[in-house]
Amino acid sequence: MSRYSRARKIHDNTVEGRRAVLEALRAERHIQRLLIADGIEVGSQMREIISLAESSGIQVEHLQRRDLDRQSRTKKSQGVVAVLPDTRYVDIEDIILEADRRSQAPLIAVLDGIVDPHNLGAIARTMDAAAGHGIIIPERRAAGITPGAIRASAGALMHLPVARVVNISRTIEYLNQLGLQTLALTVDADTDYTHADLTIPTALVVGSEEKGVSRLAMERCSGTISIPMHGQLASLNASVSAAIALYEAVRQRSSV
């Protein structure tokens, strides 16, 4: 079988780019194959990638660069692609258990219709940096764990639990029943985000890039919070809003 024939069989579930692949290996994700372009420059990252792959018994295949690039979904593979057997989503309960394992109050982001994989990746990266416990996304009409999202997250999606649900509104109701406060980030809320108690179990509900939090989701939230806008623009990018609120939670929790 030719190298090109092998390259054509790349599975849809891939992790692409040196940082993302390295984080997948460090997280001990189940990787079927590691594909590396011929002639790639072997710096410290690549040396660690190859070492981790070999120590884990992962099959390493070398392809011509043009063949690998042709099959790259992100078109920014940096000459290395990890092939995964599946995309691992978890149950909501797994996210809560992760918080329990750390003896912490759950801190979750519920993404109501985020369609841009770069926004999903950016939120995941911030959630990981803020030591949050996971993200919940809808199954339809929303970004999922794709190579582009993984790359945008700098590999954070390889570590962070992500649950995918059928209905966001019913999920918010369920989180309320579990004892979490569900706070929608919206521009017209009466409560400033710094005045909300984010030390208790919290799910921050972040709306879509264009429409914000949907009406049905908003109605099921236990509260709403806003980030003051003092300039000419009416709102912030979804990932920026999420980052500000998450780090307010970090600030509050670190002072308790």
Stockholm file with secondary structure:
# STOCKHOLM 1.0

chainA/1-256         MSRYSRARKIHDNTVEGRRAVLEALRAERHIQRLLIADGIEVGSQMREIISLAESSGIQVEHLQRRDLDRQSRTKKSQGVVAVLPDTRYVDIEDIILEADRRSQAPLIAVLDGIVDPHNLGAIARTMDAAAGHGIIIPERRAAGITPGAIRASAGALMHLPVARVVNISRTIEYLNQLGLQTLALTVDADTDYTHADLTIPTALVVGSEEKGVSRLAMERCSGTISIPMHGQLASLNASVSAAIALYEAVRQRSSV
#=GR chainA/1-256 SS CCHHHHHTTCCSCEEESHHHHHHHHHTTCCCSEEEEETTCCCCHHHHHHHHHHHHTTCEEEEECHHHHHHHCSSSCCTTEEEECSSCCCBCHHHHHHHHHHTTCCCEEEEEESCCCHHHHHHHHHHHHHTTCCEEEEESSSSCCSCHHHHHHTTTGGGTSCEEEESCHHHHHHHHHHTTCEEEEECTTCSSBGGGSCCSSSEEEEEEBTTTBSCHHHHHHSSEEEBCCCCSSCSCCCHHHHHHHHHHHHHHHHHTC
#=GC SS_cons         CCHHHHHTTCCSCEEESHHHHHHHHHTTCCCSEEEEETTCCCCHHHHHHHHHHHHTTCEEEEECHHHHHHHCSSSCCTTEEEECSSCCCBCHHHHHHHHHHTTCCCEEEEEESCCCHHHHHHHHHHHHHTTCCEEEEESSSSCCSCHHHHHHTTTGGGTSCEEEESCHHHHHHHHHHTTCEEEEECTTCSSBGGGSCCSSSEEEEEEBTTTBSCHHHHHHSSEEEBCCCCSSCSCCCHHHHHHHHHHHHHHHHHTC
//
